[in-house]
Amino acid sequence: MKVRTPLSQGWTLRLNTDRGTPEEAPPGLPGTAVPAQVPGCVHTDLMAAGLLADPYLDRNEATVAWVGRADWTYGTELPQRDGTFERADLVFDGLDTVAAVHVGGRLLGRTRNMHRSYRFDVTDLLADGPAPLEVAFTSAYTEAEAIRNALGERPNSYPEPFNYVRKMACSFGWDWGPTLVTAGVWREARVEHWSTARLAAVRPQVTVADDGTGIVEITVDLDRTATGRHRPLRLVAAVGDASSEITFAPGADTATVSVRVPDAALWWPLGYGDRSLYGCTVALLQEDDEQVLDTWERRIGFRTIELDTSADEYGSAFTLVVNGTAVFARGVNWIPDDVFPTRVTPDRYRTRLTQAAEAGVDLVRVWGGGIYEDRAFYDVCDELGLMVWQDFLFACAAYPEEQPLRSEIEAEARENVARLMPHPSLVLWNGNNENLWGFADWEWEQVLAGDSWGEGYYLGLLPRVVAQTDPTRPYWAGSPWSGSWDHAPNDPDHGTAHSWEVWNRRDYSDYLATVPRFVAEFGWQAPPALATLERALSERPLAADSPGMLHHQKAEDGNGKLNRGLATHFAAPADFDTWHYLTQLNQARAIATGVEHWRSHWPRCAGTVLWQLNDCWPVTSWAAIDGDARLKPLYFEVARLYADRLLTIQHRDGGLVVAGCNQAAATWDTSVTVRRVDADGTVLASAEVALKADGRSVALEGLPDAVTAFGDPRREFLVADADGLRTAYFACADREFAYPAASYDVRVTENDESGAAVTVTATGLVRDLLLQADRLDAHARTDRGRVTLLPGESATWHVTGWSQPDAATARTALFCVNGGTSGE
């Protein structure tokens, strides 16, 4: 049986001074061996040793930039080989990025791709005893700049050379992330001892026959030793209680075994059915004595996935169809959850993805400027029913197609397609992020003047790899992409669209102007929670334009866009606390405007993928969960917007309608109470509107003229209520509305088991009341976002992690659009 020995102990790190010593390096570091963690990276090891300031704090990012320009060497000792085995391999699941691997002073090989694994035969090198292992990392800058000099400049949305090296692009910085160029042994390192043969690759293709039989066709590649090449071997595969086996003839190194599971229970996305999973095992045995040589085990799920791109009256669709059911995708974009990916543990994956599922999310897009995530990520998605849209790792730049990049990219793609294909949650392979769009609309074509830029990857290499390796899943060339060059890549009537004119140049009301077939990116910024800012920034008082705040704002003119977005809707905020509240509120409102509009146009629009779920450090960004894992108001808004049932008031044919968006399977048959209300709380008109939305459908009902006949839009608004859901419609901007000063009472009750409850009872109109729990206590969390209350109505926030609950403190954490003061 193969034996795996992880290499997780006894590592050291030292600065390699062959190219000189950086002036910024701490005194004494050159020549010093620092304890190191594997998996890990240089930055985290130096921080653990007290030699590097935390780059997430203040403006330390700039002072530690030298680390990414330096060369580093990791070292440990390999144990003597176990002589009872024929072969000993040194295996790295991930090296970041440009490295030379030496054992006993002998060069085993060089690497230049963070997204691949590496295997070296060290049988002879460990025969006589332990041997030193050194992994010498050259700065990714050195490699990228050398390739750029050799191949020539390619267009890039950012000034860093990430498109010339196969490394996590966002480690070079992004419009939400710091520039922290890492190096290290970032995934498991180990020694594997084996004899006769081992499982080199296992690729299960999972399908469902028309009669409901689940079929798993498992293609297996072997590595054999010299003696093992002449031996027959047996392969036994099992899926649940079903099994099958085949024999490998002497010398054969590839074969396929098929397992059939009658009446297979299906895997469904969240909200559509059970997430049925089956254990899938493969065992390699010697034919003569039944000795087990190697095993492989995963969980698989039976489901069909199709991408409907058919033409219709609106253009061409982009609709995911799972098990024959068309799905409106309620999605979020995922970036690496930390700039230092080795700090993202399985528990952290589970927490973040569970938060997504609890907010009604059913699709997570793994964005192309990050990484192919750890197996733990996809395992949790399998369990929770979160569909995964997986980008290949290309983003916002032209990528050369010459060597050495081309061979690296093909090897990377083949390995990762095979690695991820067992996961039923994976529903789509996507070729790139915004590169086809960039070529067509960002003047790349003129700048390139015939140079390669990646089209051969997205329209040639990658679809071929998917077709050969994982043909059960659809492939899409990029996002945005209209399906062919017959239409502009970001044409909203065809395929996927990114909506960035809103935020960059236009107000979010412009979301209402189009109905894209599938909105793969859209978003609006807001700062993180106040407690997150106070931890990350030492400057006091905090101000929107203070040096630290601006350093933790990476978007081009980000604060300018935030402030212009506020000015469209609100009077200028008088202080930082008001600015902070209004920017967070504006983010939630922006996303609500888009999602409510687009969901009401299902099935013409078949999905929205919010930019973005998470952050990788404390920063002002588009995220719903900030860099300290605090939930921004946007998170709770997403939970409302992505619930199975959404109530909204929309424009249709020159009038107002109430829309019932029903993604549940059961019919939604209800009565909607619609009221026109004066700013002082007086009900001016009321009507009951019958609403019936079949399962997975949208129902639209016109509103009576008596309700919609506004007398003074600066004083009147609509409120619609049904089954505990509420939506409000204001016909003018907040800065024009005649709000009365908010008035409300606050009551706090404690519960030893669940924390405290903050109940607010309105004595006048209270618009978009928000409790910012982190202002109560840095550890406090709450369970809801903004609410609008009419006189006499109450709302309760349940708060955990609040050490000393009291009503006076609660009042300091409550904010609303119409200000005012709370009563006693």
C-alpha positions in Angstrom: 0.0 0.0 0.0 1.3 3.4 -0.9 2.5 5.4 2.2 2.2 9.2 2.3 4.5 11.1 4.7 3.6 14.9 4.9 6.5 17.2 5.2 5.1 19.8 7.6 7.8 20.0 10.3 11.3 21.2 10.6 11.2 23.9 7.8 13.3 27.0 7.8 13.3 30.1 5.6 16.2 32.3 4.7 16.7 35.3 2.5 18.7 34.5 -0.6 21.2 37.2 -1.2 22.7 36.1 -4.5 21.1 39.1 -6.2 21.9 41.4 -3.3 20.3 42.3 0.0 17.2 44.6 -0.1 17.8 47.8 1.8 14.5 47.4 3.5 15.3 44.0 5.0 15.5 43.9 8.8 19.0 43.9 10.2 20.2 40.4 10.9 17.8 38.7 8.5 20.4 38.0 5.8 22.0 34.7 6.8 19.4 34.0 9.5 17.3 30.8 9.3 13.7 31.7 10.3 11.3 28.9 11.4 8.8 28.3 8.6 5.4 26.8 8.2 4.5 24.4 5.3 2.0 25.0 3.8 2.7 28.7 4.1 4.4 31.7 2.6 7.2 34.1 3.2 5.1 37.0 4.5 3.3 34.9 7.2 6.6 33.3 8.3 8.3 36.6 8.6 5.3 38.0 10.6 5.3 35.0 12.9 9.0 35.6 13.5 8.4 39.3 14.4 10.3 40.5 11.4 7.5 42.0 9.3 4.8 44.4 10.2 1.2 43.2 9.4 0.7 44.5 5.8 -3.1 44.7 6.4 -2.7 47.5 9.0 -2.4 51.2 8.2 -0.1 51.7 5.2 2.3 48.8 6.0 1.6 47.3 2.6 4.0 49.8 1.1 6.7 49.2 3.6 6.8 45.4 3.0 6.8 45.6 -0.8 10.5 44.5 -0.8 9.5 41.0 0.3 7.9 40.3 -3.1 11.0 41.5 -5.0 13.4 39.3 -3.0 14.4 35.7 -3.4 13.9 33.1 -0.7 14.9 29.6 0.2 12.9 27.0 2.2 14.7 24.1 3.6 14.2 20.9 5.6 15.5 17.3 5.7 14.0 14.4 3.9 13.9 11.1 5.7 15.7 8.0 4.5 13.6 6.0 2.1 11.7 3.0 3.2 13.6 0.2 1.5 10.5 -2.1 1.5 9.1 0.0 -1.3 10.5 0.3 -4.8 10.0 4.0 -5.3 10.1 7.2 -3.3 8.6 10.4 -4.8 8.9 13.9 -3.5 5.5 15.6 -4.2 4.4 19.2 -4.0 0.8 20.0 -4.4 1.7 23.7 -4.9 4.8 25.8 -5.2 4.4 29.6 -5.4 5.7 30.1 -8.0 9.2 30.2 -9.6 11.4 27.6 -7.8 14.4 25.3 -8.1 14.1 22.1 -6.1 17.4 20.6 -4.8 17.8 17.4 -2.8 21.3 16.6 -1.4 22.6 19.4 -3.6 21.3 17.9 -6.8 18.8 19.9 -8.9 15.6 17.9 -9.4 13.8 20.5 -11.5 12.4 24.0 -11.8 8.9 25.2 -11.5 7.1 28.3 -12.8 3.4 27.7 -12.1 1.6 28.2 -8.8 -1.5 26.3 -10.1 0.1 22.9 -10.7 1.5 20.1 -8.7 5.0 18.6 -9.1 6.5 15.1 -8.5 10.1 14.1 -8.4 11.7 10.7 -8.1 14.0 10.7 -5.1 14.5 6.9 -4.7 18.2 6.9 -5.2 18.8 10.2 -3.4 17.3 8.9 -0.2 18.8 5.4 -0.3 21.7 6.0 2.0 20.0 8.2 4.6 18.3 11.5 5.2 19.1 14.3 2.7 18.7 18.0 2.8 15.8 19.5 0.7 16.0 23.1 -0.5 13.3 24.9 -2.5 14.8 28.2 -3.8 12.2 30.7 -4.9 13.0 33.5 -7.4 10.8 36.5 -7.2 7.7 36.2 -9.4 8.6 39.8 -10.6 11.9 38.6 -12.0 10.2 35.8 -14.0 7.3 37.9 -15.2 9.5 40.8 -16.3 11.9 38.5 -18.1 9.1 37.0 -20.1 7.7 40.4 -20.8 11.0 41.5 -22.1 11.3 38.4 -24.3 7.7 38.5 -25.7 6.9 42.1 -25.6 4.2 44.2 -23.8 0.6 43.1 -23.7 -2.3 45.3 -22.6 -3.2 45.0 -18.9 -5.8 46.8 -16.7 -3.2 47.1 -13.9 0.4 48.2 -13.9 1.8 44.9 -12.6 3.1 42.1 -14.8 0.8 39.3 -13.6 -0.2 38.2 -17.1 3.4 36.9 -17.8 3.5 34.3 -14.9 1.2 31.6 -13.8 0.5 32.9 -10.4 -2.5 34.2 -8.5 -3.0 37.5 -10.4 -4.5 39.4 -7.5 -1.4 39.0 -5.4 0.0 41.7 -7.6 -2.9 44.0 -6.4 -6.4 44.7 -7.7 -9.0 47.4 -7.3 -10.0 45.8 -4.0 -6.7 44.1 -2.9 -3.2 44.9 -1.8 0.0 44.3 -3.7 1.6 41.5 -1.7 3.5 39.2 -4.1 4.0 35.9 -2.2 6.4 33.0 -2.4 6.4 29.7 -0.6 5.4 26.0 -0.4 1.7 26.9 -0.4 0.1 23.5 -0.6 1.0 20.1 1.0 4.5 18.7 0.5 5.1 15.0 1.1 7.1 11.9 0.4 5.2 9.0 -1.2 6.6 5.5 -1.0 5.1 2.9 -3.4 5.8 -0.3 -5.3 4.6 -1.9 -8.5 2.1 0.9 -9.6 0.2 3.9 -8.3 -2.9 5.8 -9.4 -1.5 8.7 -11.3 -4.9 10.2 -12.3 -8.6 9.4 -11.7 -11.2 11.1 -13.8 -14.8 10.2 -13.1 -17.4 11.3 -15.7 -20.9 11.2 -14.2 -24.1 11.0 -16.2 -27.7 10.1 -15.7 -29.5 7.8 -18.2 -33.0 8.4 -19.3 -34.3 5.6 -17.1 -32.7 7.2 -14.0 -29.6 5.0 -13.8 -26.5 6.8 -12.6 -23.5 6.1 -14.7 -19.9 6.8 -13.6 -17.2 6.2 -16.2 -13.9 6.3 -14.4 -10.7 6.7 -16.5 -7.6 5.8 -14.6 -4.0 6.5 -15.5 -1.2 4.5 -13.8 2.5 5.0 -13.0 4.4 1.7 -12.9 7.8 0.8 -11.7 10.1 -1.1 -14.0 9.1 -4.4 -12.4 5.5 -3.4 -12.1 5.3 -2.8 -15.9 5.2 -6.5 -16.5 2.5 -7.4 -14.0 -1.3 -7.7 -14.5 -3.2 -5.5 -12.1 -6.8 -5.3 -11.0 -8.9 -2.1 -10.6 -12.0 -2.1 -8.4 -14.4 0.8 -8.5 -17.4 1.3 -6.2 -20.1 4.0 -6.1 -22.4 3.6 -3.1 -23.4 -0.1 -3.0 -22.6 -0.7 -6.7 -19.2 -1.8 -8.0 -17.3 -2.9 -11.0 -13.8 -4.0 -11.9 -11.4 -4.4 -14.8 -7.9 -5.9 -15.3 -4.9 -3.9 -16.5 -2.9 -6.0 -18.8 0.9 -6.0 -18.3 2.3 -2.7 -19.7 -1.1 -1.0 -19.9 -1.3 2.3 -18.1 -4.8 3.7 -19.0 -8.2 2.1 -18.7 -11.8 3.0 -18.0 -14.2 1.2 -15.7 -17.9 1.9 -15.6 -20.2 1.7 -12.5 -24.0 1.8 -12.9 -26.3 2.9 -10.0 -30.0 2.0 -10.6 -32.5 4.7 -9.6 -29.8 7.1 -8.6 -30.8 9.8 -6.1 -30.1 13.2 -7.8 -28.0 16.1 -6.6 -29.9 19.4 -6.7 -28.9 23.0 -6.1 -29.9 24.7 -2.9 -33.7 25.1 -2.8 -34.5 22.7 -5.6 -34.1 19.3 -3.9 -31.8 17.1 -1.9 -28.0 17.2 -2.3 -27.5 13.5 -2.6 -23.9 12.4 -2.6 -22.3 9.0 -3.1 -19.0 7.7 -2.0 -16.8 6.8 -5.0 -13.7 4.7 -4.4 -11.1 3.3 -6.7 -8.7 0.6 -5.5 -5.7 -0.7 -7.4 -4.7 -4.3 -6.5 -2.1 -6.8 -7.6 -3.8 -9.5 -9.6 -2.0 -12.4 -8.0 -2.2 -11.8 -4.2 -4.9 -9.1 -4.0 -2.5 -6.7 -2.2 -3.9 -3.1 -2.4 -1.3 -0.9 -4.0 -3.2 2.5 -4.0 -6.6 3.9 -3.4 -8.6 7.1 -4.4 -11.8 8.3 -2.8 -14.2 11.2 -3.4 -17.9 12.0 -3.2 -19.8 12.4 -6.4 -23.3 13.4 -7.2 -25.7 12.4 -10.0 -27.2 15.3 -11.9 -27.4 16.7 -15.5 -26.3 20.1 -16.4 -27.0 22.0 -19.6 -26.5 25.5 -20.7 -29.4 26.8 -22.8 -28.1 29.4 -25.2 -31.0 29.2 -27.7 -32.1 32.2 -29.7 -35.4 33.9 -28.9 -37.3 37.1 -29.4 -34.9 39.0 -27.1 -31.6 37.6 -28.4 -29.9 34.5 -27.1 -30.3 33.0 -23.7 -27.8 32.0 -21.0 -29.7 29.7 -18.7 -28.4 26.9 -16.5 -30.6 23.9 -16.6 -30.1 21.3 -13.8 -31.8 17.9 -14.0 -34.0 19.4 -16.7 -35.1 22.4 -14.6 -34.2 25.9 -15.7 -32.6 27.8 -12.8 -32.6 31.5 -12.0 -29.0 31.7 -10.6 -28.8 33.7 -7.4 -25.1 34.2 -7.4 -22.0 35.8 -5.9 -18.5 36.3 -7.1 -15.8 34.7 -5.0 -12.3 36.1 -4.6 -9.5 34.5 -2.6 -10.6 34.9 1.0 -7.2 36.0 2.1 -4.2 37.5 0.1 -2.3 34.7 1.9 -4.4 31.7 0.8 -2.7 29.2 3.2 -4.6 31.0 6.0 -7.9 29.9 4.6 -8.7 26.8 6.5 -11.4 24.2 5.8 -13.4 25.7 8.7 -13.1 29.2 7.2 -14.3 27.9 3.8 -17.3 26.3 5.5 -18.1 29.4 7.5 -18.0 31.8 4.5 -19.9 29.4 2.1 -22.5 28.7 4.8 -23.0 32.4 5.1 -23.6 32.5 1.4 -26.1 29.7 1.5 -27.9 31.3 4.5 -28.3 34.4 2.3 -30.1 32.4 -0.4 -27.1 32.2 -2.7 -27.2 29.1 -5.0 -24.2 29.9 -7.3 -20.6 30.9 -6.5 -18.4 32.1 -9.3 -14.7 31.4 -8.6 -13.2 34.4 -10.3 -10.3 34.1 -12.8 -7.8 36.4 -11.0 -7.5 34.1 -8.0 -6.8 30.4 -7.6 -8.4 27.0 -8.2 -9.6 26.7 -4.6 -8.8 23.9 -2.2 -10.8 20.7 -2.3 -12.4 21.7 1.0 -14.1 24.6 -0.9 -15.8 22.4 -3.4 -16.6 19.7 -0.8 -18.7 22.3 1.1 -20.4 23.5 -2.1 -21.3 19.9 -2.8 -22.9 19.6 0.6 -24.7 22.9 0.6 -26.0 22.8 -2.9 -24.0 25.8 -4.1 -23.4 25.6 -7.9 -19.9 26.5 -8.8 -19.0 28.5 -11.9 -15.3 28.0 -12.3 -13.2 30.5 -14.2 -9.9 29.4 -15.7 -7.3 31.7 -14.3 -7.1 34.6 -16.7 -8.3 38.1 -15.8 -8.4 41.7 -17.2 -5.3 41.4 -19.4 -3.9 40.1 -22.7 -2.0 36.8 -22.1 0.8 35.7 -24.5 0.3 32.4 -26.2 4.0 31.7 -26.9 6.2 29.4 -24.8 6.8 29.0 -22.0 3.3 30.1 -21.0 1.4 28.0 -23.4 2.7 24.6 -22.2 2.2 25.7 -18.6 -1.4 26.7 -19.2 -2.3 23.5 -21.0 -0.7 21.4 -18.2 -2.5 23.5 -15.5 -5.8 23.2 -17.3 -5.6 19.5 -17.7 -4.6 18.9 -14.1 -7.3 21.1 -12.6 -10.1 20.0 -14.8 -9.3 16.4 -13.7 -8.9 17.5 -10.1 -12.3 19.3 -9.8 -14.5 17.2 -12.1 -15.7 14.8 -9.3 -17.6 17.6 -7.7 -21.3 17.8 -8.6 -21.5 21.4 -7.6 -19.2 22.4 -10.5 -21.6 23.3 -13.3 -19.7 25.5 -15.6 -16.1 26.1 -16.9 -15.5 29.7 -18.0 -12.5 30.6 -20.1 -11.6 34.0 -18.7 -12.7 37.2 -17.0 -13.2 40.3 -19.3 -10.4 39.5 -21.7 -12.6 39.0 -24.8 -14.3 42.2 -23.8 -11.0 44.0 -23.4 -9.8 43.0 -26.9 -13.0 44.3 -28.5 -13.8 47.4 -26.5 -10.7 48.5 -24.6 -8.5 49.3 -27.6 -6.4 46.2 -27.1 -6.7 45.2 -30.7 -4.9 48.3 -31.9 -2.2 48.1 -29.2 -1.5 44.5 -29.9 -0.9 45.0 -33.6 -1.2 41.3 -34.3 0.5 39.9 -31.1 -1.1 37.0 -29.4 -3.4 37.9 -26.5 -5.2 34.7 -25.3 -7.9 34.1 -27.9 -6.3 30.8 -28.8 -6.7 29.7 -25.2 -10.3 30.7 -24.8 -11.6 29.6 -28.2 -9.2 26.7 -28.8 -7.1 25.1 -26.1 -9.5 25.3 -23.1 -12.7 24.1 -24.8 -10.6 21.2 -26.2 -9.3 20.3 -22.8 -12.8 20.4 -21.3 -14.2 18.4 -24.2 -11.5 15.7 -23.8 -11.4 15.5 -20.1 -14.8 16.6 -18.7 -17.4 16.6 -21.5 -20.3 16.3 -19.1 -20.1 20.0 -18.3 -20.6 23.1 -20.4 -17.8 25.4 -21.3 -18.2 29.2 -22.0 -15.4 31.2 -23.5 -15.4 34.1 -21.2 -17.4 36.6 -19.1 -18.7 38.7 -20.5 -19.2 36.9 -23.8 -22.0 36.8 -26.3 -21.3 33.4 -27.7 -19.5 34.5 -30.9 -17.8 37.4 -32.5 -21.2 38.2 -34.3 -22.1 40.3 -31.3 -20.1 42.6 -29.0 -18.8 40.5 -26.1 -20.7 42.6 -23.5 -24.0 42.8 -25.5 -26.7 42.4 -22.8 -29.0 40.6 -25.3 -26.6 37.7 -25.7 -24.9 35.5 -23.2 -23.3 36.9 -20.1 -22.9 40.6 -19.3 -21.0 42.7 -16.9 -22.7 45.9 -15.7 -19.9 48.4 -14.8 -21.1 51.6 -16.4 -23.3 51.7 -13.3 -20.9 52.6 -10.4 -18.0 53.7 -12.7 -20.0 56.4 -14.5 -23.7 56.1 -13.9 -26.2 56.0 -11.0 -27.7 52.7 -10.0 -31.1 53.8 -11.3 -29.6 53.0 -14.7 -29.9 49.3 -13.9 -33.5 49.7 -14.9 -32.6 50.6 -18.5 -31.7 47.1 -19.6 -32.6 43.4 -19.1 -29.4 41.4 -19.7 -29.8 37.7 -20.3 -27.4 36.9 -17.4 -25.7 39.5 -15.2 -22.3 37.9 -14.3 -20.9 41.0 -12.6 -22.4 44.1 -11.1 -21.8 45.9 -7.8 -21.5 49.1 -5.8 -18.9 49.9 -3.2 -19.1 50.6 0.6 -16.6 50.8 3.4 -16.3 47.9 5.8 -17.7 47.9 9.3 -16.5 50.6 11.7 -14.9 48.1 14.0 -12.9 46.7 11.0 -11.7 50.2 10.1 -10.7 50.9 13.7 -8.7 47.7 13.9 -6.9 48.3 10.6 -6.3 52.0 10.9 -4.6 53.7 13.9 -5.3 57.3 12.7 -7.9 59.2 14.7 -10.4 60.6 14.0 -11.3 58.5 11.0 -12.3 60.5 8.0 -13.5 59.5 4.5 -10.4 61.0 2.9 -7.8 60.4 5.6 -4.5 58.8 4.4 -5.3 55.4 5.8 -8.8 55.3 4.5 -7.6 56.3 1.0 -4.8 53.6 1.2 -7.5 51.0 1.9 -9.5 52.2 -1.1 -8.0 50.6 -4.2 -10.5 51.5 -6.8 -9.7 54.2 -9.3 -11.4 57.4 -7.9 -13.2 55.1 -5.6 -14.1 57.7 -3.0 -15.1 60.1 -5.8 -17.6 57.5 -7.1 -18.9 56.9 -3.6 -19.5 60.5 -3.0 -21.1 61.2 -6.4 -23.3 58.2 -5.8 -24.4 59.8 -2.5 -25.0 63.2 -4.0 -27.5 61.8 -6.4 -29.7 60.7 -3.6 -28.8 62.4 -0.3 -27.7 65.8 1.1 -24.0 66.0 1.9 -23.3 64.0 5.1 -22.3 66.2 8.0 -19.8 63.8 9.6 -17.9 60.6 9.1 -20.5 58.4 10.9 -23.3 59.7 8.6 -21.0 59.2 5.5 -20.3 55.7 6.7 -23.9 54.8 7.2 -25.1 56.4 3.9 -22.5 54.7 1.8 -23.3 51.3 3.3 -27.0 52.0 2.7 -26.4 53.2 -0.8 -24.6 49.9 -1.6 -27.6 47.9 -0.4 -30.0 50.0 -2.3 -28.0 49.8 -5.5 -27.9 46.1 -5.4 -31.6 45.9 -4.6 -32.5 48.1 -7.6 -30.7 45.8 -9.9 -31.7 42.4 -8.5 -35.4 43.3 -8.0 -35.6 44.6 -11.6 -33.8 41.6 -13.1 -35.5 39.0 -11.1 -38.9 40.4 -12.1 -37.8 39.7 -15.8 -37.3 36.0 -15.3 -37.0 33.9 -17.5 -35.6 36.6 -19.9 -32.9 37.3 -17.3 -31.7 34.0 -15.9 -29.3 35.0 -13.2 -27.4 37.7 -11.3 -23.9 37.2 -9.8 -23.1 39.9 -7.4 -19.6 41.4 -7.3 -18.6 40.3 -4.6 -19.3 38.0 -1.6 -16.1 38.4 0.3 -12.9 40.5 0.9 -9.3 39.4 1.3 -8.3 42.2 3.7 -9.8 45.3 5.4 -10.8 47.5 2.5 -13.5 49.7 1.0 -15.0 47.4 -1.6 -18.0 45.8 -3.3 -18.1 42.9 -0.8 -21.1 41.9 1.3 -18.7 40.4 4.0 -15.8 42.6 4.9 -12.1 41.7 5.4 -12.6 41.0 9.1 -15.6 38.7 8.3 -18.2 41.2 9.5 -21.5 41.2 7.7 -22.1 44.5 5.9 -25.7 45.7 5.4 -25.5 44.4 1.9 -25.3 40.9 3.2 -28.8 41.1 4.8 -30.1 42.8 1.6 -28.8 39.9 -0.4 -30.7 37.5 1.9 -33.9 39.5 1.2 -33.2 39.7 -2.6 -32.3 36.0 -3.0 -35.0 34.6 -0.9 -37.3 32.2 -2.7 -40.1 34.8 -2.6 -39.4 38.5 -3.3 -42.0 41.2 -3.4 -41.2 44.4 -5.4 -42.8 47.3 -7.1 -41.7 47.8 -10.7 -42.4 49.9 -13.8 -44.1 48.2 -16.7 -45.6 49.9 -19.8 -45.7 53.3 -18.2 -47.3 52.2 -15.0 -46.5 50.6 -11.6 -47.0 46.9 -10.9 -46.4 44.7 -8.0 -44.2 41.8 -8.9 -44.1 38.5 -7.0 -40.9 36.7 -7.8 -41.3 33.0 -6.8 -38.4 30.7 -7.0 -40.0 28.1 -4.8 -41.6 25.0 -6.3 -45.0 25.7 -4.7 -47.4 28.3 -6.0 -47.4 31.6 -4.2 -51.0 32.6 -3.9 -51.5 35.7 -1.7 -53.1 39.1 -1.2 -50.8 42.2 -1.3 -51.8 45.2 0.7 -50.7 48.3 -1.1 -50.9 51.7 0.6 -50.0 55.3 -0.4 -48.8 57.0 2.7 -48.0 60.6 3.6 -44.7 61.5 5.3 -46.5 62.0 8.5 -47.8 58.4 8.4 -51.3 59.1 7.2 -52.7 56.5 4.9 -54.0 58.3 1.8 -55.2 55.3 -0.2 -55.2 51.5 0.1 -55.9 48.5 -2.0 -55.8 44.7 -1.8 -54.1 43.1 -4.9 -54.5 39.4 -5.6 -51.2 37.8 -6.6 -50.6 34.3 -7.8 -47.2 33.2 -9.0 -46.7 29.6 -10.0 -43.6 27.7 -8.9 -40.3 29.1 -10.4 -42.2 32.0 -12.0 -43.0 35.7 -11.7 -46.4 37.2 -11.4 -47.1 40.9 -12.3 -50.2 42.7 -11.2 -51.1 46.3 -12.0 -51.8 48.8 -9.2 -55.0 50.7 -9.0 -54.9 54.3 -10.1 -56.3 55.4 -6.7 -53.1 54.1 -5.1 -50.6 55.3 -7.6 -52.1 58.8 -8.1 -49.5 60.7 -6.2 -50.5 64.2 -5.1 -47.1 65.4 -4.0 -44.3 62.9 -4.7 -42.1 64.8 -2.2 -44.4 63.7 0.6 -46.0 60.5 -0.5 -44.7 57.0 -1.0 -46.0 53.4 -1.5 -45.8 50.5 0.8 -46.7 46.9 -0.2 -47.0 44.1 2.3 -47.7 40.3 1.8 -46.8 37.3 4.0 -44.4 39.2 6.1 -42.6 40.7 3.1 -42.4 44.5 2.5 -41.3 46.7 -0.3 -41.5 50.5 -0.5 -41.5 52.8 -3.5 -40.5 56.5 -3.3 -40.9 58.6 -6.4 -38.2 61.1 -5.7 -34.7 61.2 -4.3 -34.2 61.3 -0.5 -32.7 64.7 -0.6 -36.0 66.0 -2.1 -38.4 64.1 0.1 -40.0 66.0 3.0 -39.0 63.6 5.8 -40.1 64.4 9.3 -37.4 63.9 11.9 -37.4 60.2 12.8 -38.8 59.4 16.2 -38.8 55.9 17.8 -38.5 54.2 21.2 -35.7 51.6 21.9 -36.0 48.7 24.3 -33.3 46.1 25.0 -34.0 42.7 26.6 -31.3 40.2 27.5 -31.3 36.5 27.0 -28.5 34.4 28.5 -28.7 31.9 25.7 -29.0 34.1 22.6 -27.7 37.4 23.7 -29.8 40.5 23.5 -32.8 41.8 21.6 -33.1 45.4 20.4 -36.6 46.4 19.7 -37.4 49.7 18.0 -40.9 51.0 17.9 -41.6 53.9 15.5 -43.6 56.9 16.6 -43.2 58.5 13.1 -41.9 57.4 9.7 -38.4 55.8 10.1 -36.7 55.2 6.7 -34.1 52.5 6.3 -33.3 52.1 10.0 -30.1 50.1 10.5 -28.4 48.7 13.6 -24.6 48.6 13.2 -23.9 45.9 15.7 -20.1 46.4 15.7 -20.7 49.8 17.3 -22.2 48.0 20.3 -19.2 45.7 20.7 -16.4 44.7 18.3 -17.5 41.1 18.6 -21.3 41.8 18.3 -23.3 40.4 15.4 -26.9 40.9 14.4 -29.4 39.1 12.3 -31.0 41.7 10.1 -30.3 44.7 8.0 -32.3 47.8 7.1 -36.1 48.2 7.8 -38.6 51.0 7.1 -41.2 51.5 9.8 -44.5 53.4 9.8 -45.8 55.0 13.0 -46.7 52.3 15.5 -44.7 49.5 13.9 -41.8 47.7 15.6 -38.8 45.7 14.5 -36.4 43.6 16.5 -32.7 42.9 16.0 -31.2 39.9 17.8 -27.6 40.6 18.8 -24.9 38.1 19.9 -21.5 38.9 21.3 -22.6 42.1 23.1 -20.9 42.0 26.5 -22.9 44.8 28.2 -26.3 45.4 26.6 -28.2 48.6 27.4 -30.6 50.8 25.6 -28.4 53.9 25.7 -25.6 52.1 23.8 -28.1 50.7 21.3 -29.3 54.2 20.4 -25.7 55.1 19.4 -25.6 52.3 16.9 -29.0 53.0 15.2 -29.0 55.1 12.0 -31.8 56.0 9.6 -32.2 58.3 6.6 -34.3 60.8 8.3 -32.1 61.1 11.4 -33.8 62.6 14.4 -33.5 61.3 17.9 -34.9 58.2 19.7 -37.2 58.5 22.5 -36.7 57.1 26.0 
